């Protein structure tokens, strides 16, 4: 039996009844408030648990993992000439690379058997540099190349510069042999692109130091290991940019080629590659810059050249010599950058130019080739054209002048620089480092996982949990926390500087035109160069590494923030201005909130750059993981600890990268 239930009738509304009360507004808790709550809980627990379960380890102490790494290293060394994997794979690769490097060195930098000088002396190298720069660029670039290479000789660093150039060219050649085909493949295939992208992200996240220790295990210390490490480090930009170039070709152009009956090979060679040539050359440019930066750092594994001069000078606190060699690295970087940049735009410049010399360009190039060949012959035949004349008087003057300036700064500016150092060290760095190193490891780990989850979501939190667990396993937890403290403080300073200059550039086209060339030039310089001036100002301390890291990472953060501010719609800015907003209100209430995706991305890039530089700062007293890595190269019993420290750097980089990238995606959503 069913029972009919009568629905209650809705009462009729009359004009005298009050309208229903509005729904109560639910207050949402922002992510920043949750992060603040996590930090507050951390501080409260720190006061109770300080100094307990910190996993501290003395500089000379080793864990079981470190000893196992040492045993593996010893075992590999004992079986290097008997193990088939080394006999027929690793040793053969090292032999091929070593042969290539030796060939290039004997060509331009090192004496060859039976000759006291290279096959091509300084005059021939300058002639080739000028001719190639003119052929791929223009006469201005050629003049820059000739002046730059001549200046290297005047500094008294000709052979060191040519050693660096030889290793750079060898590494770029090896990198491009597999990077360009892989980039083209990734550009043509979505599946390959999806597979390759995570590996490229991982490789570009790893600081330069990290590539060195594992490769010395398989390829020994020397130019071959340095070249292989440089090639691996420099390949990702070429792969990524080449794939992007192929994918950027308009689909209508590809469809037109298909409709005309072109095969895939013909479409690639006749359409895709020619139309993406400029972008591909830009990828080659980035590969060359990355290779030059890595070759200088590879001096830690006995790579010859300018990097070794800088390392030796930094270790002996010889600022003058370090500055002279660092200046040579900058000059070489500028020349290589301008030549490859000019090559990328050569075709477009030629089409848009009405110069009467263009019709004679082929004849002029032929004449230039003859002149370069004559210079090569003279440098091969005569000692005066092979050995750079003089004794590097310019370099001696630069070194002496730098030493004098350093002495003056230390005598007259010590009060100011020391006060600045002490304020930041005692007011910001020491308290944060104490919080990280004196808290129980599980408390720090829980805080990192919680912050990662709040900012980046559960995937970022899971990544942080895995990285924290592996960091504990490396046995260098305390040193990792010290490096984390320096990285965090430097990143805060980078973002403060980035916001100020980035907003200024984003709001003013004139300021952008004035600052952007300097920022571009700063990104060309290898990391080593940044240590030298701050070593003179602040001495060999961890603060030197932090300030150098701020200056090294600031350009990329500034440009990202400037682009984000500039991307705010003009209509939105005009509406806010018309409603009476002041300049401060416009920046803080409109432009920065609408640029939070760019701000988070700038934080991501700043963290990665800072981490790389803070680790390099191990050469000038930064200690922690950077010192562990350097000590692992120089002291055999600490090799395992250095390898574990390199792994810890990778884990920190992955954790930072994943959290900040996820936060950037959520901020931009």
C-alpha positions as CSV (number, residue, x, y, z in Angstrom):
1,X,0.0,0.0,0.0
2,X,1.3,3.4,-0.9
3,X,0.9,6.4,1.1
4,X,0.6,9.7,-0.6
5,X,2.6,12.4,1.1
6,X,1.4,15.9,0.5
7,X,4.1,18.4,-0.2
8,X,3.8,21.5,2.0
9,X,2.5,24.5,0.0
10,X,4.8,27.4,-0.3
11,X,3.4,30.4,1.4
12,X,2.5,33.3,-0.8
13,X,4.6,36.3,-0.4
14,X,3.0,39.6,0.4
15,X,4.3,43.0,0.0
16,X,4.7,43.4,3.7
17,X,7.1,40.4,4.2
18,X,10.9,41.0,4.5
19,X,13.2,39.6,1.8
20,X,15.3,36.6,2.7
21,X,18.6,37.3,4.5
22,X,21.6,37.2,2.1
23,X,23.8,34.1,2.3
24,X,26.7,34.4,4.8
25,X,30.0,35.0,3.0
26,X,32.5,32.3,3.7
27,X,36.0,33.5,4.4
28,X,38.7,31.6,2.6
29,X,42.2,31.1,4.1
30,X,44.9,32.2,1.7
31,X,48.0,30.1,1.1
32,X,50.2,32.8,2.6
33,X,48.3,32.5,5.9
34,X,48.7,28.7,5.9
35,X,52.4,29.1,5.2
36,X,52.7,31.6,8.0
37,X,50.9,29.2,10.4
38,X,53.3,26.4,9.4
39,X,56.3,28.6,10.1
40,X,54.9,29.7,13.5
41,X,54.4,26.1,14.5
42,X,57.9,25.3,13.4
43,X,59.3,28.2,15.5
44,X,57.4,27.0,18.6
45,X,58.6,23.5,18.3
46,X,62.2,24.7,17.6
47,X,62.3,26.5,21.0
48,X,61.5,23.1,22.7
49,X,63.5,20.7,20.5
50,X,66.6,22.8,19.6
51,X,69.8,20.9,19.1
52,X,68.2,17.4,19.0
53,X,68.4,15.0,16.1
54,X,70.2,17.5,13.9
55,X,72.2,14.8,12.0
56,X,75.4,17.0,12.2
57,X,78.6,15.5,10.7
58,X,82.1,16.8,11.2
59,X,84.1,17.8,8.1
60,X,86.4,14.7,8.2
61,X,83.7,12.2,9.3
62,X,82.2,9.8,6.8
63,X,79.0,7.7,6.7
64,X,78.6,4.2,5.4
65,X,77.3,5.6,2.1
66,X,80.4,7.8,1.7
67,X,82.7,4.8,2.4
68,X,80.7,2.7,-0.1
69,X,81.2,5.4,-2.7
70,X,84.9,5.4,-1.9
71,X,85.0,1.6,-2.3
72,X,83.2,1.9,-5.7
73,X,85.7,4.5,-6.8
74,X,88.6,2.3,-5.7
75,X,87.0,-0.8,-7.4
76,X,86.5,1.1,-10.6
77,X,90.1,2.3,-10.6
78,X,91.3,-1.3,-10.0
79,X,89.2,-2.8,-12.8
80,X,89.4,0.0,-15.3
81,X,91.7,-1.9,-17.6
82,X,90.1,-5.3,-17.2
83,X,86.4,-4.7,-17.0
84,X,84.8,-5.2,-20.5
85,X,82.4,-2.2,-19.9
86,X,85.4,0.1,-19.5
87,X,87.6,-1.6,-22.1
88,X,85.0,-1.5,-24.9
89,X,82.8,1.5,-23.9
90,X,84.0,4.1,-21.4
91,X,87.7,3.9,-22.3
92,X,86.9,4.0,-26.0
93,X,84.7,7.1,-25.5
94,X,87.4,8.8,-23.5
95,X,90.0,7.9,-26.1
96,X,87.9,9.4,-28.9
97,X,87.2,12.6,-27.0
98,X,90.8,12.9,-25.8
99,X,92.0,12.5,-29.4
100,X,89.6,15.3,-30.5
101,X,90.6,17.7,-27.8
102,X,94.3,17.0,-28.4
103,X,93.9,17.6,-32.1
104,X,92.2,21.0,-31.5
105,X,94.8,21.9,-28.8
106,X,97.7,21.1,-31.1
107,X,96.0,23.1,-33.8
108,X,95.7,26.4,-31.9
109,X,97.1,26.2,-28.3
110,X,99.6,23.5,-27.5
111,X,103.0,22.7,-29.1
112,X,102.9,19.7,-31.5
113,X,105.5,16.9,-31.7
114,X,108.6,18.3,-33.4
115,X,107.4,21.9,-33.1
116,X,107.7,24.4,-30.2
117,X,104.5,26.1,-31.2
118,X,101.0,25.0,-32.4
119,X,100.2,24.4,-36.0
120,X,98.3,27.7,-36.2
121,X,99.8,30.6,-34.3
122,X,98.2,33.7,-32.9
123,X,98.2,35.6,-36.2
124,X,96.4,32.8,-38.0
125,X,93.9,32.4,-35.2
126,X,93.1,36.1,-35.2
127,X,92.8,36.1,-39.0
128,X,90.4,33.1,-38.9
129,X,88.4,34.7,-36.1
130,X,88.0,37.9,-38.1
131,X,87.2,36.2,-41.4
132,X,84.6,33.8,-39.9
133,X,83.0,36.7,-37.9
134,X,82.7,38.8,-41.1
135,X,81.4,35.8,-43.1
136,X,78.6,35.0,-40.7
137,X,78.0,38.5,-39.4
138,X,79.3,41.9,-40.6
139,X,82.4,44.0,-40.4
140,X,81.6,45.4,-37.0
141,X,81.4,41.9,-35.5
142,X,84.7,41.0,-37.3
143,X,86.4,44.1,-35.8
144,X,85.1,43.1,-32.3
145,X,86.4,39.5,-32.8
146,X,89.9,40.7,-33.9
147,X,90.1,43.3,-31.1
148,X,88.9,40.7,-28.5
149,X,91.3,38.0,-29.5
150,X,94.2,40.5,-29.7
151,X,93.3,41.7,-26.2
152,X,93.6,38.2,-24.9
153,X,97.2,38.1,-26.1
154,X,98.0,41.5,-24.6
155,X,96.8,40.2,-21.3
156,X,99.5,37.6,-21.4
157,X,96.9,34.8,-21.5
158,X,97.0,33.7,-25.1
159,X,97.8,30.0,-24.5
160,X,95.3,29.8,-21.6
161,X,92.6,31.4,-23.7
162,X,93.3,29.1,-26.6
163,X,93.1,26.1,-24.3
164,X,89.7,27.3,-23.1
165,X,88.6,27.9,-26.7
166,X,89.8,24.5,-27.8
167,X,87.8,22.7,-25.0
168,X,84.8,24.9,-25.7
169,X,84.8,24.1,-29.5
170,X,85.4,20.4,-28.9
171,X,82.5,20.2,-26.4
172,X,80.1,22.2,-28.6
173,X,80.9,19.9,-31.6
174,X,80.2,16.8,-29.5
175,X,77.1,18.3,-28.0
176,X,75.6,19.4,-31.4
177,X,76.3,16.0,-33.0
178,X,73.5,14.5,-30.9
179,X,71.6,17.6,-29.7
180,X,70.5,18.9,-33.2
181,X,69.2,15.5,-34.5
182,X,67.5,14.9,-31.2
183,X,66.0,18.4,-31.2
184,X,64.7,17.8,-34.8
185,X,63.2,14.5,-33.8
186,X,61.5,16.1,-30.7
187,X,60.2,18.8,-33.0
188,X,58.6,16.3,-35.4
189,X,57.3,13.8,-32.8
190,X,55.0,14.7,-29.9
191,X,55.8,11.4,-28.2
192,X,59.6,12.0,-28.3
193,X,59.0,15.6,-27.1
194,X,57.1,14.3,-24.1
195,X,59.8,11.8,-23.3
196,X,62.7,14.2,-23.7
197,X,61.3,17.3,-21.9
198,X,61.5,15.9,-18.3
199,X,65.1,14.9,-18.9
200,X,65.9,18.3,-20.2
201,X,64.2,20.0,-17.2
202,X,66.3,17.8,-14.9
203,X,69.6,18.5,-16.7
204,X,69.0,22.2,-16.7
205,X,68.1,22.2,-13.0
206,X,71.3,20.5,-11.9
207,X,74.1,23.0,-11.0
208,X,77.3,22.8,-13.0
209,X,79.3,21.3,-10.1
210,X,77.1,18.2,-10.1
211,X,78.2,17.0,-13.5
212,X,81.9,16.7,-12.5
213,X,82.1,14.1,-9.8
214,X,80.2,11.2,-11.5
215,X,82.0,11.7,-14.8
216,X,85.4,11.5,-13.2
217,X,84.4,8.1,-11.9
218,X,84.1,6.8,-15.4
219,X,86.4,9.0,-17.5
220,X,89.1,10.0,-14.9
221,X,90.2,13.6,-14.3
222,X,91.5,15.5,-17.3
223,X,90.4,17.3,-20.5
224,X,88.3,14.3,-21.7
225,X,86.1,14.3,-18.6
226,X,85.9,18.1,-18.8
227,X,84.8,18.0,-22.4
228,X,82.2,15.2,-21.8
229,X,80.8,17.1,-18.8
230,X,80.6,20.3,-20.8
231,X,79.0,18.6,-23.8
232,X,76.3,17.0,-21.5
233,X,75.7,20.3,-19.7
234,X,75.6,22.4,-22.9
235,X,73.3,20.1,-25.0
236,X,69.8,20.8,-23.5
237,X,69.5,24.4,-24.8
238,X,70.2,23.2,-28.4
239,X,67.7,20.3,-28.1
240,X,65.0,22.4,-26.6
241,X,65.4,25.4,-28.9
242,X,65.7,23.2,-32.0
243,X,62.5,21.4,-31.2
244,X,60.7,24.7,-30.6
245,X,62.0,26.0,-33.9
246,X,60.7,23.0,-35.8
247,X,57.3,23.2,-34.1
248,X,57.1,27.0,-34.8
249,X,57.0,26.6,-38.6
250,X,53.4,27.4,-39.7
251,X,51.3,24.4,-40.4
252,X,50.0,25.9,-43.7
253,X,53.6,26.0,-45.0
254,X,54.1,22.3,-44.2
255,X,50.7,21.4,-45.7
256,X,51.6,23.3,-48.9
257,X,54.8,21.3,-49.2
258,X,52.8,18.0,-48.6
259,X,50.3,19.0,-51.3
260,X,53.1,19.5,-53.8
261,X,54.3,15.9,-53.2
262,X,57.3,16.5,-51.0
263,X,58.5,13.6,-48.9
264,X,59.1,13.9,-45.2
265,X,62.8,14.2,-45.9
266,X,62.3,16.9,-48.5
267,X,59.9,18.8,-46.3
268,X,62.5,18.7,-43.5
269,X,65.5,19.7,-45.6
270,X,63.7,22.2,-47.9
271,X,61.1,23.7,-45.6
272,X,61.4,23.1,-41.9
273,X,65.1,23.5,-41.4
274,X,65.5,26.6,-43.7
275,X,62.6,28.3,-42.0
276,X,63.8,27.6,-38.5
277,X,67.5,28.3,-39.2
278,X,67.6,31.5,-37.2
279,X,66.1,30.0,-34.1
280,X,68.4,26.9,-34.4
281,X,71.4,29.2,-34.5
282,X,70.1,30.9,-31.4
283,X,70.1,27.5,-29.8
284,X,73.8,27.0,-30.9
285,X,74.5,30.4,-29.3
286,X,73.1,29.2,-26.0
287,X,75.0,26.0,-26.2
288,X,78.3,27.9,-26.8
289,X,77.6,30.1,-23.8
290,X,76.8,27.2,-21.6
291,X,79.9,25.3,-22.7
292,X,82.2,28.3,-22.0
293,X,80.7,28.6,-18.5
294,X,81.1,24.9,-17.8
295,X,84.7,24.7,-19.2
296,X,85.9,27.3,-16.8
297,X,84.3,25.4,-13.8
298,X,85.8,22.1,-15.2
299,X,89.2,23.4,-14.1
300,X,88.3,21.6,-10.8
301,X,88.9,18.3,-12.7
302,X,92.1,19.5,-14.3
303,X,90.7,21.1,-17.4
304,X,93.4,23.5,-18.8
305,X,92.8,27.1,-19.7
306,X,91.5,30.3,-18.0
307,X,89.4,28.4,-15.5
308,X,92.5,26.8,-13.9
309,X,94.1,30.3,-13.6
310,X,91.0,31.6,-11.9
311,X,90.7,28.7,-9.5
312,X,94.4,28.8,-8.5
313,X,94.1,32.6,-8.0
314,X,90.9,32.3,-5.9
315,X,92.5,29.6,-3.7
316,X,95.5,31.8,-3.0
317,X,93.3,34.9,-2.7
318,X,95.2,36.6,-5.5
319,X,92.4,39.0,-6.7
320,X,94.5,40.7,-9.3
321,X,95.4,37.5,-11.2
322,X,91.8,36.2,-10.8
323,X,90.4,39.5,-12.2
324,X,92.7,39.5,-15.2
325,X,91.8,35.9,-16.1
326,X,88.1,36.5,-15.4
327,X,88.2,39.5,-17.7
328,X,89.6,37.3,-20.4
329,X,86.7,34.9,-19.9
330,X,84.3,37.8,-20.3
331,X,86.0,39.0,-23.4
332,X,85.8,35.6,-25.0
333,X,82.2,35.2,-24.0
334,X,81.2,38.5,-25.5
335,X,83.0,37.7,-28.8
336,X,81.5,34.3,-29.1
337,X,78.0,35.6,-28.2
338,X,78.1,38.5,-30.7
339,X,79.4,36.3,-33.5
340,X,76.7,33.6,-33.1
341,X,74.0,36.2,-32.5
342,X,75.0,38.0,-35.7
343,X,74.9,34.7,-37.5
344,X,71.3,34.0,-36.5
345,X,70.1,37.3,-38.1
346,X,72.5,37.4,-41.1
347,X,70.0,36.4,-43.8
348,X,67.3,38.8,-42.6
349,X,69.8,41.7,-42.3
350,X,71.0,41.0,-45.8
351,X,67.5,41.0,-47.3
352,X,66.6,44.2,-45.6
353,X,69.8,46.1,-46.5
354,X,70.3,48.2,-49.6
355,X,74.1,48.4,-49.3
356,X,75.9,48.4,-52.7
357,X,78.6,46.2,-51.1
358,X,76.2,43.2,-51.0
359,X,76.5,42.5,-54.7
360,X,80.3,42.3,-54.2
361,X,80.1,40.3,-51.0
362,X,81.1,37.0,-52.6
363,X,84.1,38.5,-54.2
364,X,85.1,40.3,-51.0
365,X,84.7,37.1,-49.0
366,X,86.9,35.3,-51.5
367,X,89.5,37.9,-51.0
368,X,89.2,37.7,-47.2
369,X,89.6,33.9,-47.4
370,X,92.9,34.4,-49.3
371,X,94.1,36.9,-46.7
372,X,93.1,34.6,-43.8
373,X,95.0,31.7,-45.5
374,X,98.1,33.9,-45.9
375,X,98.0,34.7,-42.1
376,X,97.6,31.0,-41.3
377,X,100.6,30.2,-43.5
378,X,102.7,32.9,-41.8
379,X,101.7,31.7,-38.3
380,X,102.5,28.1,-39.3
381,X,105.9,29.0,-40.7
382,X,107.4,31.9,-38.7
383,X,107.9,32.0,-34.9
384,X,107.1,35.8,-34.8
385,X,103.6,35.1,-36.2
386,X,103.1,32.0,-34.0
387,X,104.0,33.3,-30.6
388,X,102.1,36.4,-29.4
389,X,104.7,39.2,-29.1
390,X,105.4,40.8,-25.8
391,X,105.1,39.6,-22.3
392,X,101.5,40.5,-21.4
393,X,102.2,44.0,-20.1
394,X,98.5,44.9,-20.3
395,X,97.6,41.9,-18.1
396,X,100.3,42.8,-15.6
397,X,99.0,46.3,-15.4
398,X,95.4,45.0,-14.9
399,X,96.5,42.6,-12.2
400,X,98.6,45.3,-10.4
401,X,95.8,47.9,-10.7
402,X,93.2,45.4,-9.4
403,X,95.5,44.5,-6.5
404,X,96.0,48.2,-5.7
405,X,92.2,48.9,-5.9
406,X,91.6,45.9,-3.7
407,X,94.1,47.0,-1.1
408,X,92.6,50.5,-1.1
409,X,89.1,49.1,-0.7
410,X,90.1,46.9,2.1
411,X,91.8,49.8,3.9
412,X,89.2,52.4,3.3
413,X,85.9,50.6,2.8
414,X,86.3,47.9,5.3
415,X,84.1,49.6,7.8
416,X,81.2,50.0,5.3
417,X,81.5,46.6,3.7
418,X,81.9,44.8,7.1
419,X,78.9,46.7,8.5
420,X,76.8,45.7,5.5
421,X,78.0,42.1,5.8
422,X,77.4,41.9,9.5
423,X,73.9,43.4,9.3
424,X,72.8,40.8,6.8
425,X,74.7,38.0,8.3
426,X,73.6,38.5,11.9
427,X,70.1,39.9,11.1
428,X,69.0,37.4,8.4
429,X,71.4,34.6,7.6
430,X,72.5,33.4,11.0
431,X,69.0,33.2,12.5
432,X,67.6,31.3,9.5
433,X,70.7,29.0,9.3
434,X,70.3,28.3,13.0
435,X,66.6,27.4,12.6
436,X,67.5,25.0,9.8
437,X,70.6,23.3,11.3
438,X,69.5,23.2,14.9
439,X,66.0,21.9,14.4
440,X,65.4,18.2,14.4
441,X,65.7,16.8,10.9
442,X,62.2,15.5,10.9
443,X,60.8,18.9,11.9
444,X,62.6,20.6,9.0
445,X,61.5,17.9,6.6
446,X,57.9,18.1,7.7
447,X,57.9,21.9,7.3
448,X,59.4,21.7,3.8
449,X,56.8,19.1,2.8
450,X,54.0,21.1,4.2
451,X,55.1,24.3,2.6
452,X,55.6,22.5,-0.7
453,X,52.1,21.0,-0.6
454,X,50.5,24.4,0.2
455,X,52.3,26.3,-2.5
456,X,52.5,23.7,-5.2
457,X,49.9,21.0,-4.5
458,X,50.1,17.4,-3.5
459,X,52.5,16.4,-6.3
460,X,55.0,19.1,-5.2
461,X,54.6,17.9,-1.6
462,X,55.2,14.3,-2.6
463,X,58.4,15.4,-4.5
464,X,59.6,17.3,-1.4
465,X,59.0,14.3,0.8
466,X,61.0,12.1,-1.5
467,X,63.8,14.6,-1.7
468,X,63.9,15.1,2.1
469,X,64.2,11.4,2.6
470,X,67.0,11.1,0.1
471,X,68.8,14.1,1.7
472,X,68.8,12.3,5.0
473,X,70.2,9.3,3.3
474,X,73.1,11.2,1.7
475,X,74.6,11.8,5.2
476,X,75.2,15.5,4.6
477,X,71.9,16.8,6.0
478,X,73.5,19.6,8.1
479,X,75.6,20.9,5.2
480,X,72.5,20.7,3.0
481,X,70.6,22.9,5.5
482,X,73.5,25.4,5.6
483,X,73.4,25.6,1.8
484,X,69.6,25.9,1.9
485,X,69.9,28.8,4.3
486,X,72.3,30.7,2.1
487,X,70.2,29.9,-1.0
488,X,67.0,31.1,0.7
489,X,68.5,34.4,1.9
490,X,70.1,35.1,-1.5
491,X,66.8,34.4,-3.2
492,X,65.0,36.8,-1.0
493,X,67.5,39.5,-1.9
494,X,67.3,38.6,-5.6
495,X,63.5,39.0,-5.5
496,X,63.7,42.3,-3.7
497,X,66.1,43.6,-6.3
498,X,64.1,41.9,-9.1
499,X,60.8,43.5,-8.0
500,X,62.3,47.0,-7.7
501,X,64.2,47.0,-11.0
502,X,61.6,44.8,-12.8
503,X,58.7,47.1,-12.0
504,X,60.8,50.1,-13.0
505,X,61.7,48.5,-16.3
506,X,58.1,47.3,-16.9
507,X,56.7,50.8,-16.4
508,X,59.3,52.7,-18.3
509,X,60.4,51.9,-21.9
510,X,63.4,54.3,-21.5
511,X,64.6,52.4,-18.4
512,X,64.1,49.1,-20.2
513,X,66.3,50.3,-23.1
514,X,69.0,51.5,-20.7
515,X,69.1,48.4,-18.4
516,X,68.4,45.5,-20.7
517,X,71.7,45.5,-22.5
518,X,73.6,45.4,-19.2
519,X,71.3,42.5,-18.0
520,X,72.0,40.6,-21.2
521,X,75.7,41.2,-20.9
522,X,75.6,40.0,-17.2
523,X,74.0,36.7,-18.3
524,X,76.8,36.1,-20.7
525,X,79.5,36.0,-18.0
526,X,80.4,32.6,-16.5
527,X,79.7,32.1,-12.7
528,X,83.4,32.2,-11.8
529,X,83.7,35.8,-12.8
530,X,81.2,37.1,-10.3
531,X,83.3,35.8,-7.3
532,X,86.3,38.0,-8.0
533,X,85.2,41.5,-7.2
534,X,83.2,40.5,-4.1
535,X,86.2,38.5,-2.9
536,X,88.1,41.8,-3.0
537,X,85.3,43.6,-1.0
538,X,84.2,41.0,1.5
539,X,87.1,38.5,1.7
540,X,86.8,34.7,1.7
541,X,83.5,34.2,3.5
542,X,80.1,32.7,2.8
543,X,78.7,36.2,2.5
544,X,80.9,36.7,-0.6
545,X,79.2,33.7,-2.3
546,X,75.7,35.1,-1.3
547,X,76.4,38.5,-2.8
548,X,77.9,37.0,-5.9
549,X,74.9,34.7,-6.2
550,X,72.5,37.7,-5.9
551,X,74.3,39.6,-8.7
552,X,74.5,36.4,-10.8
553,X,70.8,35.6,-10.5
554,X,69.2,39.0,-10.5
555,X,69.3,39.7,-14.3
556,X,67.0,36.8,-15.1
557,X,64.6,37.6,-12.3
558,X,64.5,41.3,-13.3
559,X,63.7,40.6,-16.9
560,X,61.0,38.1,-16.1
561,X,59.3,40.5,-13.7
562,X,59.6,43.4,-16.2
563,X,58.0,41.3,-18.9
564,X,55.2,40.3,-16.5
565,X,54.5,43.9,-15.5
566,X,54.5,45.0,-19.1
567,X,52.0,42.3,-20.0
568,X,49.3,43.8,-17.7
569,X,46.6,45.0,-20.1
570,X,46.8,48.8,-20.7
571,X,43.0,49.1,-20.3
572,X,43.3,47.7,-16.8
573,X,46.0,50.2,-15.9
574,X,44.0,53.1,-17.4
575,X,40.9,52.1,-15.5
576,X,42.8,52.0,-12.2
577,X,44.4,55.4,-13.0
578,X,41.0,56.9,-13.9
579,X,39.5,55.7,-10.6
580,X,42.1,57.7,-8.7
581,X,44.8,55.1,-7.8
582,X,48.2,56.6,-6.9
583,X,51.4,55.2,-8.5
584,X,52.0,53.1,-5.3
585,X,48.5,51.7,-5.3
586,X,48.7,51.0,-9.1
587,X,51.8,48.9,-8.6
588,X,50.8,47.1,-5.4
589,X,47.1,46.6,-6.1
590,X,47.0,46.1,-9.9
591,X,50.3,45.4,-11.7
592,X,52.1,43.1,-9.1
593,X,49.0,41.0,-8.3
594,X,48.3,40.5,-12.0
595,X,51.9,39.6,-12.5
596,X,52.1,36.9,-9.8
597,X,52.7,34.2,-12.3
598,X,55.8,36.1,-13.5
599,X,56.8,36.7,-9.9
600,X,56.6,33.0,-9.1
601,X,58.5,32.1,-12.3
602,X,61.2,34.6,-11.4
603,X,61.5,33.0,-8.0
604,X,61.9,29.6,-9.7
605,X,64.7,30.8,-12.0
606,X,66.3,32.9,-9.2
607,X,66.5,29.9,-6.9
608,X,68.1,27.7,-9.5
609,X,70.7,30.4,-10.4
610,X,71.4,31.1,-6.8
611,X,71.9,27.5,-5.9
612,X,74.4,27.1,-8.7
613,X,76.3,30.1,-7.6
614,X,76.2,29.4,-3.9
615,X,77.7,26.0,-4.5
616,X,80.5,27.5,-6.7
617,X,81.1,29.8,-3.7
618,X,82.6,26.9,-1.9
619,X,85.9,28.0,-3.5
620,X,85.9,31.3,-1.5
621,X,84.8,30.1,1.9
622,X,81.1,29.4,1.5
623,X,81.6,26.0,3.0
624,X,78.7,23.4,3.2
625,X,78.0,21.4,0.1
626,X,80.2,23.4,-2.2
627,X,83.2,22.8,0.0
628,X,82.3,19.1,0.2
629,X,82.3,18.8,-3.6
630,X,85.6,20.6,-4.0
631,X,87.2,18.6,-1.2
632,X,86.1,15.4,-2.9
633,X,88.1,16.3,-6.0
634,X,91.3,17.2,-4.1
635,X,91.3,14.7,-1.2
636,X,90.8,11.0,-2.2
637,X,89.4,9.9,1.1
638,X,86.6,12.5,0.8
639,X,85.6,11.5,-2.7
640,X,82.5,9.6,-1.5
641,X,81.4,12.5,0.6
642,X,81.9,14.9,-2.3
643,X,79.8,12.6,-4.5
644,X,77.0,12.5,-1.8
645,X,77.2,16.3,-1.6
646,X,76.7,16.5,-5.4
647,X,73.6,14.3,-5.0
648,X,72.3,16.5,-2.2
649,X,72.7,19.6,-4.5
650,X,70.6,17.8,-7.2
651,X,67.9,17.0,-4.6
652,X,67.7,20.6,-3.4
653,X,67.5,21.8,-7.0
654,X,64.7,19.3,-7.9
655,X,62.8,20.2,-4.7
656,X,63.1,23.9,-5.3
657,X,62.3,23.6,-9.0
658,X,59.2,21.4,-8.6
659,X,57.7,23.5,-5.8
660,X,58.2,26.8,-7.5
661,X,57.1,25.6,-11.0
662,X,53.9,24.1,-9.5
663,X,53.3,27.4,-7.6
664,X,53.8,29.4,-10.8
665,X,51.3,27.2,-12.6
666,X,48.8,27.7,-9.8
667,X,49.4,31.4,-9.7
668,X,48.9,31.8,-13.4
669,X,45.7,29.7,-13.5
